Amino acid sequence: MKAVRVHTPGGPDALTFEDVPEPVAKAGEAVIRIDAAGLNYIDIYVRSGLYKNELPFTAGFEAGGTVAGAGPDVTDVKVGDRVAYTGVLGAYAQFAAVPAARLVKLPDGVSTKHGAAAMLQGMTAHYLACTTYPLRKGDACVIHAAAGGVGLLLCQLAKMRGARVIATVSTEDKAKLARAAGADDVILYTRQDFVAEVKRLTDGKGVQVVYDGVGQTTFDKGLSCLAPRGMMVLFGQASGPVPPFDASILNAKGSLFLTRPSLFHHVAAREELVERARDVLGWIRDGKLKLRMETEFALKDAAEAHRALEGRKTTGKVLLIP
């Protein structure tokens, strides 16, 4: 079968399209025939070596497809089931062996492509808005990179929970997408000082929470957007990691809270994985949560897809099709 492999960490050219043996399900595993793999920033962190993995490896952490085989003791899924998963390395391939406990069955009306597009980014938006800082009616939040995959979903979930959404984006086209996803106010950070705009929009009070998946270029200024006892949720580092800083800044700016969460700690237990996935996939089925997933690359063009994502040339979800 074909797979996208990394032998030496580096840039997009570190992704090589090659032949590898087709996997065989071990005890507790199922083999998935992959219809689509989701592209996420964590794939870039892993490819570049920022996040370490044993070499060589098949890239990708998210996919949707059909169960093609099951190992001993697998009872949660059977051959022919349509499933999706995230958090298991090896999704950039035609087939993948995945622990059955990490698989979620897709409801009728939700395609395998929807599953590949929704699992990582949809459940990330879910834990951010519902768990890390559970938004309530009357809260105001800042969502950076609001036209990205997580951003568009997070805007929608924040509005579902009754919050006021202040979105930051880089272009007018992305601003339109953020507004369509429910943003009440949109700041073009390439033209406006987003701190000054947030303060203006909130009559100087600031917001209860900033959701920051950008990192280095937005973090320091984002702290100044928070109301006293507000929370900075740093869940990614698309622009690079945040350097060490003096924690007393949190006190000086109003007894702020800072957290650096990840999805994997919020779906570690199967019960929590199933619950979050059920919410997200059910909202998609019912039309309450809309996915933007018009960008697809052939699996062999994974390097090109990585360049597009890193160059901020994409909006919504990018899929790789074997």
N, C-alpha and C positions, 0 to 999 in steps of 0.2 A: 504494500500500500504506500501511498505518498503521505509525507508529513513535513512540517517546517521545523527544522532543528537548529539549535545553537551549540556550536562546539567551542567557541571562544567569545566571551562577552564583548560587546562593542556597539556600533551604530546599526542602522537598519540592514546593512550588508552582512551582518553577523547571522542573519536568518537565511538558512539554506534549505531549498526544496529538494527532497531526496527520498529514495526508497528505504523503507524500514519494514521489519517483519510485522505482520498483522497480529495484534494482541490476542491472547487467550485468557478467558476469565478464570481467575483463581477463586478460592473459597471466599464468599462474601462480595464478589465483584460481578458486574455485568459489562459486556462489551456493547458499546453504542456505535451504531452507524451514524456518523455526524452529518447533519444537513447544513448546519451553519455554526460557526464559532464566533463568539463575540470578541471584539477588540476593546481593550481597556488600558488605562495608563499603567496599571500594574505590570502589564506585559512589557512595556518599555522599561520600567524599573528593573525587571528581571533580565531582560535581554542585555541591558547595558552593564549589568553587574552590580547595580546599586543594591538590589536585593539578591542575596547569594543563593545559588542552587548547585547541586552536583552536576558536573558536565560529563558528557553532552546531555541535552534534554530536548524534548519536544515542547515547543512554546504553547501558551494559551491556557486560560483558567476557566473558560465558560463555553458551553455549547448546548445545542438542542439537536435531538435526533431520535432514533428508534432503537429499542433494545434488539440486538442481533444475537445475543447469547448470554447465558447466565451460569455462574459457577455454583458449586454446592452451597446449600444453606441459604440461598437467596429466595426470599418469599415476598419482598415488597414490590418487585416488578417481575414481568415475564416477557418472553420474546414477543415482539410486536407492539409493546407499549410505547407510546410517544412520551419522551421525558426531556428534562433539561437539568443542568447542574452548573455549579460554579465552585471554585476553590480547589480544584484538582488539576494539577499541571498535566498538559498533554493534549489540549483541545484542538490545536492546529494540525489536524490529521483527518484522514478518511474514517478511521475507527479509533476508539479509545476504550481502555479498560478502566472502569470507575467503580469505587466502592458503592454498593447498592444503597447504603445509608445516606449517601450524598445526592441521590437522584430524587427528583420530584416529578410525579406524573402531571402531564399537562391536561387541563380541563378541555372539554369540547369547545370549539370556537377559538382556541388559542393555538396557533401553529407552532411548529418547531422553531421557525425563525423568530417568532415572538418570544419563545422561551429563551433562545440564545441572546436576544436583545434585552431581556427583562431581568434575568436572574441577578447578576452582579450589581448593575446600576439601579435597578428597581428596588432590590432589598437594601442597598446602601441608602437610597432616599428614604426608605421606610424606617430604618433604625435611626437615621439622623433626625427626622421629623417627629417620630413617635416614641423614641427611647432616649437618645442622648440628650436632646433638649426637647421634651414633649410640648410642641407648640399648642397654645390655647388661643381661643378667640380673644382678640385685643392685643396679642403680641405682635411685634414688628421684627422682621428678620432681614438680614442682608444675605443674598445668595450670589457668590462670585461665579464667573463662567456659566451664567444662567442659560446659555444656549447650547451647552454641552450635553452629553448623555445623561449624567446625573442631574445637572442643573435644570433641564426641562422637566424631569420627573419630580424633582424636589419642589419646583415652583408649584406644580399641580397639587402635590400632597400638602404643602403649606397652606394653599388656599382651601383645600378640603377641610383642614383643621381650623379654619377661621382666622389665619394670621394675615397681616399686611406684608406683602413681599416687595422688597427693594432689590432689584436685580442689577448686576453689573455685567456689561458686555463690551466688545471691542468695536463693533460695526453697527450701522443702521439695520442691515439685514438680520443680524443676530438679535437686535432690539425688538424687531417685529416678532421673531420666534418667541422671545421671552414674554412679550405681552400676550401672545396667543396662548401661552401656557399658564397665564393668570397673574403675571407680575403687575402690581399696582403702579410701580414707578420703575423706570429703567434709566440707568446711568451709563453713558458711554465714557468709560475710564480713559480712553485715548484722547478725549477732548475736555473732560471735566475732572476736577479733584473729587474723588468719590467720598472722601471724608467730609468735605465741606457740603456736598450735596446731601449726604445722609443727615447731617446736622440740620440743614435747612428743611429737609422734608419731615423731620421729626421735631421741629421747633426747638432744636438744641438738646433734646432729651436723649437721643441715641436709641439703639435697638436692643432687644433682649438677647439676641443671638446672631452671630455671624457664622455662616457655613462656608468654610474656605477650603477648596480643593486645589487652589493655585499655589499657595505656599510662599516662597521667598519674596516675590514682588508685591504681595498684598498683605502679608501678615502684620507687619508693624503698624501700618496705617489702619488696618482692620480693627486693631485694639482700640483705636480712638473713635470708632463708630459705636462702641458699646455704651449702654446706660450703666450706671453703678450696679454692681453685682451681676452684670451680664456675662454671657458665656461665649468664648471663642472656641469653635469646633473646627479644628484643623484636621481634615480627613484625607488630604492629598498634597502633592507637591509637584504639580505640573510644571512650575517654573523653576523648580529646584528646592532642596531642603532648606528649612528655616535654620539659621545659625543659632548657636547657644545665645541665651539672653538672660538678663538679670531678672529674677522672678519678682523682685520688689516693684517692678513696673506694674504688675497686676494690682498691687496695693495702691500705687500712686494714681492709677487710672480709675479707681473706684471699687476695690475688692473684687476684681474680675475673676472668673473661672476660666481655665484653659484645659482642653482635653484633646488627645490625639487618638481617636478610635479607629478601628478597622472593621470591615464586615465580618471577617472570619471569627472574631470573638463574639459576634452577635448571632451567629448561626452554628456555633460549635456543637450544641445539643440538637439532635434530630428534631425534637419537638419544636424548638424555636425556628429551625430552618423551615419546617413544614408550615408553621403558623405564618411566618412572614411571606413565604412563597404563595400560600393560599390567598392572603390578602392581595398581594400585588397581581397575581395572575387572574384572580377573580375580578379585580377592578378593570383590568385590561379586557377581559371577556365581556364585562357589562358596559364597556365604553366610558367608564369613569376616569380611567387613566389612559392617556394616548401616547403611543410610542412614535418617535420619529426615527425611521430606519430605512431611508431611501438610498443610503450609500453602501454599496457592496463591492468587494474585490474578490477575484478568484484567489483561492488559497495559495497558488503559486506566486501571487503578487503581494504576499504579506509584507515584504520590505517596503513596497510602494505605499501600502496602507499605513504602516508605521510612520513614514515620512509625512503623509498627509495629516495624521493625528498630531504629531509633534509640531508641525508647522501651523497648527490651528486652522487648517483648511476644511475641517469637517464640522458638522453640527449633528446633534442627536447621536444615534448609535451607528457604528460601523460594523458590518458583518463580513466574515471571510467564508467563502462558499467552496467546499472541496470539489 
